Amino acid sequence: MKLTQAQMAAYERDGFLIFPDLVSAEEVALLRREVERLWNVDAEGTVREGKTGAPKSMFRMHEDNGATASKPFRALSRSPRVLGAAQQLLGDDKLYIHHSKVNVKAAIEGSVWPWHQDYGSWKLDGIERPDMATMLVMLDDASEMSGCLYLLPGSHRWGRTEAYLDTSTAYRLWSVTPEDMKKRMAESPAPVVVDGRAGTCAIFHCNLMHASGHNLSHRDRWQAYFCFNTCVNHPHDVENPRADFVRSRNWKPMELVSDASVLASEAALA
């Protein structure tokens, strides 16, 4: 996928781009089958809601080894639509994935992700510069009722905002205080809702403020994320580093594969 100059300018201004129907319905169905398969695997990189045990997050599908490895997710992460877009926006062909994950908001019970910047956590991983971007892939139709993602346009240009460790969610998160967000949102454009059909994708800057609400609908909401970093910006050593599934140590540059490789990978699963 070749981004236009207008798209590049919009990303610089807003901190994100949205691509309706970037992933086909057939590809979405394959990826969903993979999620269903992997949720039955007992792996370190799976997180569940505290009280109900419902799925919350699953990590590390993009690698070719490990309990949660997935050929379709690996192929998608290296496709021109995903890796190619990240290479253009980060201005570097040598990228790796800091981590990949699927977030699940269970029907009725799926909880909030407060306003935060991803780089708030990644800087603590030992990453010096915010030269990172995340590609979101919607695996369900998403609406405000189902707890879709909200993006705050232009907030990536604020730089890193001080955060606190929010332990109210199943997966601990460095979040921005409500007081700070109220002040900043009063001076910002309205948040953009990332909703629409399954297969819609969005790529956003690591300093972009984003959040999502409760899933009040009767259906689960599944979304995959590929978090890209430039290889030269890989983490330096830190005290008590996070586990490999969330702070990858595989800094080898990724190679592009064809878009057709996502569906072609299904044969390898038979």
C-alpha positions as CSV (number, residue, x, y, z in Angstrom):
1,M,0.0,0.0,0.0
2,K,1.4,3.4,-1.0
3,L,0.2,6.2,1.1
4,T,-0.6,9.5,-0.6
5,Q,1.0,12.9,0.3
6,A,-2.4,13.9,1.7
7,Q,-2.4,10.9,4.0
8,M,1.1,11.5,5.2
9,A,0.2,15.1,6.0
10,A,-3.0,14.0,7.8
11,Y,-1.0,11.6,10.0
12,E,1.5,14.4,10.8
13,R,-1.3,16.7,11.8
14,D,-3.8,14.3,13.5
15,G,-1.5,11.5,14.6
16,F,-3.6,8.7,13.0
17,L,-5.1,7.4,9.8
18,I,-8.3,5.2,9.4
19,F,-8.6,2.7,6.5
20,P,-12.2,1.2,6.0
21,D,-12.2,-2.4,4.8
22,L,-8.5,-2.7,4.6
23,V,-8.8,-6.4,5.6
24,S,-11.3,-8.6,3.7
25,A,-14.2,-10.4,5.3
26,E,-12.6,-13.7,4.4
27,E,-9.3,-12.7,6.1
28,V,-11.3,-11.5,9.2
29,A,-13.0,-14.8,9.4
30,L,-9.6,-16.6,9.3
31,L,-8.1,-14.3,12.0
32,R,-11.2,-14.8,14.2
33,R,-10.8,-18.6,14.0
34,E,-7.2,-18.2,15.1
35,V,-8.2,-16.1,18.1
36,E,-10.7,-18.8,19.1
37,R,-8.0,-21.5,18.8
38,L,-5.4,-19.5,20.8
39,W,-7.7,-18.6,23.6
40,N,-7.7,-22.4,24.5
41,V,-3.9,-22.4,24.8
42,D,-2.5,-22.0,28.3
43,A,0.2,-19.3,27.7
44,E,1.9,-16.7,29.7
45,G,0.8,-13.9,27.4
46,T,-2.9,-14.2,28.0
47,V,-4.8,-11.9,30.4
48,R,-8.3,-12.4,31.6
49,E,-10.9,-10.2,33.5
50,G,-10.4,-10.6,37.2
51,K,-13.9,-11.6,38.4
52,T,-15.3,-13.4,35.4
53,G,-12.2,-15.0,33.8
54,A,-13.4,-13.7,30.5
55,P,-10.7,-13.1,27.8
56,K,-9.1,-9.6,28.0
57,S,-5.8,-9.6,26.0
58,M,-3.6,-12.1,24.2
59,F,-0.1,-11.3,23.1
60,R,2.7,-12.4,20.7
61,M,0.8,-13.8,17.7
62,H,3.2,-12.4,15.1
63,E,6.2,-14.6,15.9
64,D,6.9,-18.0,14.3
65,N,7.4,-19.8,17.7
66,G,5.7,-19.9,21.1
67,A,2.3,-21.0,22.4
68,T,0.4,-18.0,20.8
69,A,2.2,-18.0,17.4
70,S,-0.1,-17.6,14.5
71,K,0.7,-17.9,10.8
72,P,-2.2,-15.7,9.6
73,F,-1.4,-12.9,12.1
74,R,2.3,-13.2,11.3
75,A,1.5,-12.8,7.6
76,L,-0.8,-9.8,8.1
77,S,1.8,-8.1,10.3
78,R,4.3,-8.3,7.4
79,S,1.9,-7.4,4.6
80,P,2.3,-4.2,2.6
81,R,-1.0,-3.0,4.1
82,V,0.3,-3.1,7.6
83,L,4.1,-3.2,7.7
84,G,4.4,-1.2,4.5
85,A,2.2,1.6,5.9
86,A,4.2,1.7,9.2
87,Q,7.5,1.9,7.2
88,Q,6.3,4.9,5.3
89,L,4.9,6.8,8.4
90,L,8.0,6.0,10.5
91,G,10.4,6.8,7.6
92,D,12.4,3.6,8.0
93,D,12.3,0.3,6.3
94,K,13.9,-1.5,9.2
95,L,11.1,-2.1,11.7
96,Y,10.3,-4.8,14.3
97,I,7.2,-5.4,16.4
98,H,7.5,-4.4,20.1
99,H,4.5,-6.5,20.8
100,S,1.3,-7.7,19.1
101,K,-2.0,-8.4,20.9
102,V,-5.7,-9.1,20.6
103,N,-7.9,-7.1,23.0
104,V,-11.3,-8.6,23.8
105,K,-14.1,-6.6,25.3
106,A,-16.5,-9.3,26.5
107,A,-20.2,-8.6,25.9
108,I,-21.8,-6.6,28.7
109,E,-18.8,-7.2,31.0
110,G,-15.9,-5.7,28.9
111,S,-14.2,-3.0,30.9
112,V,-12.8,0.5,30.2
113,W,-9.3,1.4,28.9
114,P,-8.7,4.9,30.3
115,W,-7.1,7.7,28.3
116,H,-3.4,7.0,27.8
117,Q,-0.4,7.2,25.5
118,D,1.3,3.9,24.6
119,Y,4.7,5.5,24.9
120,G,4.0,6.1,28.5
121,S,4.7,2.4,29.0
122,W,7.2,1.9,26.2
123,K,9.6,4.6,27.5
124,L,9.7,2.6,30.7
125,D,10.6,-0.5,28.6
126,G,13.9,1.4,27.7
127,I,12.8,2.8,24.4
128,E,14.5,6.3,24.0
129,R,12.4,7.9,21.3
130,P,8.7,7.9,20.3
131,D,9.5,6.7,16.8
132,M,6.7,4.1,17.0
133,A,3.2,3.5,15.6
134,T,0.4,1.0,16.2
135,M,-1.8,-0.6,13.5
136,L,-5.3,-1.6,14.8
137,V,-7.3,-4.2,13.0
138,M,-11.0,-4.5,13.8
139,L,-12.1,-8.2,14.0
140,D,-15.7,-7.3,14.8
141,D,-18.1,-4.5,13.7
142,A,-17.4,-1.8,16.3
143,S,-19.8,0.9,17.7
144,E,-19.8,3.2,20.6
145,M,-22.2,0.7,22.3
146,S,-19.6,-2.0,22.0
147,G,-16.8,0.0,23.5
148,C,-14.9,1.1,20.4
149,L,-11.7,3.1,20.4
150,Y,-11.5,6.9,20.7
151,L,-8.6,9.0,19.3
152,L,-7.8,12.6,20.3
153,P,-6.6,14.4,17.2
154,G,-3.3,16.2,17.4
155,S,-2.6,15.0,21.0
156,H,0.6,13.2,19.8
157,R,2.2,16.7,19.4
158,W,2.0,17.4,23.1
159,G,4.8,15.0,23.7
160,R,4.8,12.6,26.6
161,T,2.4,13.4,29.4
162,E,3.0,12.4,33.0
163,A,1.0,9.3,33.9
164,Y,0.0,7.1,36.8
165,L,-0.2,3.3,37.1
166,D,-3.9,2.4,36.8
167,T,-4.5,-1.0,38.4
168,S,-8.3,-0.9,37.9
169,T,-8.1,-2.9,34.7
170,A,-7.1,-6.6,34.2
171,Y,-3.9,-5.4,32.5
172,R,-2.1,-2.6,34.4
173,L,-1.8,0.6,32.4
174,W,0.0,3.9,32.7
175,S,-2.9,6.3,32.3
176,V,-3.3,10.1,32.2
177,T,-5.1,11.6,35.2
178,P,-8.7,12.7,34.7
179,E,-7.8,16.2,35.8
180,D,-5.2,16.5,33.1
181,M,-7.4,15.0,30.4
182,K,-10.3,17.3,31.3
183,K,-8.0,20.3,30.9
184,R,-6.5,19.1,27.6
185,M,-9.7,17.9,26.0
186,A,-11.3,21.4,26.6
187,E,-8.6,22.8,24.3
188,S,-8.7,20.0,21.7
189,P,-10.8,18.9,18.8
190,A,-13.5,16.4,19.6
191,P,-12.3,12.8,19.9
192,V,-12.7,10.6,16.8
193,V,-14.6,7.4,17.1
194,V,-13.0,4.4,15.3
195,D,-16.2,2.4,14.4
196,G,-17.5,0.6,11.4
197,R,-17.3,-2.8,9.8
198,A,-14.9,-5.6,10.8
199,G,-11.8,-5.2,8.6
200,T,-11.5,-1.5,9.2
201,C,-8.0,-0.5,10.4
202,A,-6.3,2.5,11.9
203,I,-2.7,3.4,12.5
204,F,-1.7,5.9,15.2
205,H,1.3,7.5,16.8
206,C,2.6,6.1,20.1
207,N,2.0,9.5,21.8
208,L,-1.6,9.8,20.6
209,M,-4.1,9.9,23.4
210,H,-6.7,7.1,23.1
211,A,-9.2,5.3,25.2
212,S,-12.2,3.0,25.0
213,G,-15.4,2.5,27.0
214,H,-17.4,-0.4,28.4
215,N,-18.9,-2.9,26.0
216,L,-22.6,-2.6,26.8
217,S,-23.7,-4.6,23.8
218,H,-24.6,-8.3,23.7
219,R,-21.6,-9.2,21.5
220,D,-17.9,-9.5,22.2
221,R,-15.6,-6.9,20.5
222,W,-12.3,-8.1,19.3
223,Q,-9.4,-6.0,18.0
224,A,-5.8,-6.8,17.0
225,Y,-2.9,-4.5,17.4
226,F,0.6,-4.5,15.9
227,C,3.0,-2.1,17.6
228,F,5.9,-1.1,15.4
229,N,9.3,0.3,16.4
230,T,12.3,1.2,14.4
231,C,15.1,-1.3,14.9
232,V,17.7,1.4,15.9
233,N,15.3,2.5,18.6
234,H,15.0,-0.9,20.3
235,P,15.0,-0.9,24.2
236,H,18.1,-0.5,26.2
237,D,18.6,-2.5,29.4
238,V,16.3,-1.6,32.3
239,E,15.9,-2.9,35.8
240,N,13.3,-5.7,36.0
241,P,12.3,-5.6,32.3
242,R,8.8,-6.8,31.4
243,A,8.3,-10.2,29.9
244,D,9.3,-10.9,26.3
245,F,5.6,-11.3,25.1
246,V,5.1,-7.6,25.9
247,R,8.6,-6.2,25.4
248,S,10.1,-8.1,22.4
249,R,13.8,-8.9,22.2
250,N,13.5,-9.9,18.6
251,W,14.8,-6.8,16.9
252,K,15.6,-8.3,13.5
253,P,14.1,-6.2,10.7
254,M,10.9,-7.6,9.3
255,E,10.5,-8.5,5.7
256,L,7.5,-7.7,3.6
257,V,5.4,-10.6,2.2
258,S,2.5,-10.4,-0.3
259,D,-1.0,-9.4,0.8
260,A,-2.1,-12.8,-0.5
261,S,0.0,-14.6,2.2
262,V,-2.7,-14.1,4.8
263,L,-5.2,-16.4,3.2
264,A,-2.4,-18.6,1.8
265,S,-1.4,-19.3,5.4
266,E,-4.7,-21.1,6.0
267,A,-3.3,-24.1,4.1
268,A,-0.5,-24.4,6.6
269,L,-3.0,-24.7,9.4
270,A,-4.8,-27.7,7.9
